[in-house]
């Protein structure tokens, strides 16, 4: 049974990734800051308490894993939408730096990480209102962190997939996945459930290795 290391398992998307990964026969090691927030149980789920910004904890949690999935957020929604000045924590870049180092050390090859449309070279494909919000709020720190994380992944030499979804929703019923690269996908929405499926499926599917697809759902 293949084991994956999962970051962000207590989040809305991360919880769906966890559920789908277990349903697909993966064993999962979930590295979480607060294990009490993780209500799911399974004989194939191992919970490690700690922060993925700690390189020693990352290395310990990754032992015995064959792949990594990250569904981390850079800031909370409240912090992101705020116009109040903050010192950006650079969480995503810090975590990815430690993760890439541990993967190289332990011989782990595949990583699937969550980003967003508008990050890095996908900036032109984000709608005008999204770009305005990024400029005016702390989302500018979020997207700077996404871009830094993406660059670390691209330069890692690993088997990487960067998922760049459009606007997320909580729709239960799955539609058809829409994948684009050099244009804004339409409609401009995707369910977290569809995104979770894409990220887990990319652990075995080589179609998106070395790519950063823009993801929507119709």
C-alpha positions in Angstrom: 0.0 0.0 0.0 1.4 3.4 -1.0 1.7 5.9 1.7 1.4 9.7 1.2 2.3 12.6 3.4 -0.6 15.1 3.5 -0.4 18.8 4.6 -3.6 20.7 5.3 -5.8 17.7 6.2 -7.9 19.8 8.6 -8.9 22.3 5.9 -11.9 22.1 3.6 -10.0 20.9 0.6 -7.5 18.9 2.6 -10.2 16.9 4.3 -11.7 15.9 1.0 -8.2 14.9 -0.2 -7.8 12.8 2.9 -11.2 11.1 2.3 -10.6 10.4 -1.3 -7.0 9.2 -0.8 -8.2 6.6 1.8 -11.0 5.6 -0.5 -8.5 5.0 -3.3 -6.5 2.6 -1.1 -3.7 5.0 0.0 -2.3 5.0 3.5 -2.1 8.6 4.7 0.2 10.4 7.2 -1.4 13.7 8.0 0.9 16.3 9.5 -1.3 18.7 11.3 -0.8 21.5 13.9 -3.9 20.6 15.9 -4.8 16.9 15.8 -8.1 17.6 17.6 -9.4 19.3 14.5 -9.0 16.0 12.6 -12.2 14.0 13.3 -11.7 11.3 10.6 -10.4 7.9 11.7 -9.1 5.0 9.7 -6.6 2.1 10.3 -4.7 3.5 7.3 -4.4 7.1 8.8 -1.5 8.1 10.9 -1.6 11.6 12.5 1.6 13.5 13.3 1.3 16.6 15.4 3.4 19.5 14.5 4.1 22.3 12.0 5.3 21.6 8.5 7.5 24.7 8.9 9.7 22.6 11.2 12.2 20.6 9.0 12.8 17.9 11.6 9.0 17.2 11.9 8.7 17.2 8.1 11.5 14.6 7.8 10.0 12.4 10.6 6.5 12.6 9.1 7.8 11.8 5.6 9.6 8.6 6.6 8.0 5.6 4.9 6.0 7.8 2.5 6.2 7.5 -1.3 4.6 10.9 -2.2 3.6 14.2 -0.8 0.3 16.2 -1.2 0.1 19.8 0.0 -3.2 21.6 0.5 -1.9 24.3 2.7 -3.1 27.9 2.8 -0.7 30.9 3.1 -3.0 32.9 5.4 -6.5 32.5 6.9 -9.4 34.0 4.9 -9.8 36.8 7.5 -6.1 37.7 7.2 -6.2 37.4 3.4 -9.1 39.7 2.8 -7.8 42.3 5.3 -6.2 45.6 4.2 -4.3 45.9 7.5 -0.6 45.6 7.0 1.0 42.4 8.2 4.4 40.8 8.1 4.0 37.9 5.7 4.9 34.6 7.2 6.0 33.0 3.9 4.5 29.8 5.1 4.2 28.0 1.7 7.7 28.8 0.6 9.2 27.8 4.0 7.3 24.5 4.0 8.2 23.7 0.4 11.9 24.4 1.0 11.9 21.9 3.9 9.7 19.4 1.9 11.9 19.4 -1.2 15.0 18.9 1.0 13.4 16.0 2.9 12.2 14.4 -0.3 15.6 14.4 -1.8 17.1 13.0 1.3 14.5 10.2 1.6 14.2 9.4 -2.1 10.5 10.5 -2.4 9.8 11.5 -6.0 6.2 12.7 -6.5 4.6 15.9 -5.1 1.3 17.4 -5.9 0.7 20.9 -4.5 -2.1 23.4 -4.4 -1.7 26.8 -5.8 -4.2 29.1 -7.6 -5.0 30.7 -10.9 -3.2 34.1 -10.8 -0.1 32.7 -9.3 3.2 33.0 -11.1 2.9 33.1 -14.9 -0.9 32.5 -14.7 -1.4 36.1 -13.5 -2.8 37.3 -17.0 -5.6 34.6 -16.8 -7.0 35.8 -13.5 -10.1 38.1 -14.0 -9.7 41.8 -13.4 -11.6 41.8 -10.1 -9.4 39.1 -8.7 -6.2 41.0 -9.7 -7.6 44.1 -8.1 -8.4 42.3 -4.9 -4.8 40.9 -4.8 -3.4 44.3 -5.2 -5.5 46.0 -2.6 -5.6 43.3 0.2 -3.3 40.9 1.9 -4.0 38.5 -0.9 -0.9 40.0 -2.5 1.1 38.2 0.2 -0.8 35.0 -0.4 0.0 35.1 -4.1 3.6 36.1 -3.6 3.9 33.0 -1.4 2.2 30.8 -4.0 4.7 32.1 -6.6 7.7 31.4 -4.4 6.4 27.9 -3.6 5.8 27.2 -7.3 9.4 28.3 -8.2 10.8 25.9 -5.5 8.8 23.1 -6.9 9.7 23.8 -10.5 13.4 23.8 -9.6 13.3 20.7 -7.4 14.0 18.1 -10.0 11.1 16.1 -8.6 8.0 14.6 -10.3 5.8 17.6 -9.5 2.2 18.7 -10.3 1.0 22.2 -9.4 -2.8 22.4 -9.3 -4.1 25.9 -10.1 -7.9 26.0 -9.5 -10.2 28.8 -10.2 -12.9 29.9 -7.7 -13.7 27.0 -5.3 -17.2 25.9 -4.2 -18.6 23.2 -2.0 -20.8 21.5 -4.6 -21.3 17.8 -3.9 -22.1 16.5 -7.4 -19.1 16.2 -9.7 -19.1 17.8 -13.1 -16.6 17.5 -15.9 -13.1 18.7 -15.2 -11.8 21.5 -17.4 -8.1 21.9 -17.9 -6.4 24.8 -19.6 -2.9 26.3 -19.7 -2.8 29.5 -21.8 -6.3 30.8 -21.3 -8.8 31.4 -18.5 -11.0 28.2 -18.1 -14.7 28.6 -18.0 -16.9 28.4 -16.1 -14.9 30.2 -13.5 -15.6 27.7 -10.7 -14.6 24.2 -9.5 -15.7 22.2 -6.5 -13.3 21.3 -3.8 -14.4 17.7 -4.3 -13.3 17.8 -8.0 -10.0 19.5 -7.0 -9.3 16.8 -4.3 -9.9 14.1 -6.9 -7.6 15.7 -9.4 -4.8 16.0 -6.8 -5.0 12.4 -5.6 -5.4 11.0 -9.1 -2.2 12.9 -10.1 -0.2 10.7 -7.7 -0.6 7.8 -10.2 -1.4 9.6 -13.4 1.6 11.0 -15.2 -0.4 13.3 -17.6 0.3 16.4 -15.5 3.8 15.8 -14.2 5.9 18.9 -14.7 2.8 21.0 -15.5 0.7 23.6 -13.7 -2.8 23.3 -15.2 -5.6 25.8 -14.6 -8.6 23.8 -13.3 -12.3 24.4 -13.6 -15.4 22.3 -13.7 -18.5 22.3 -15.9 
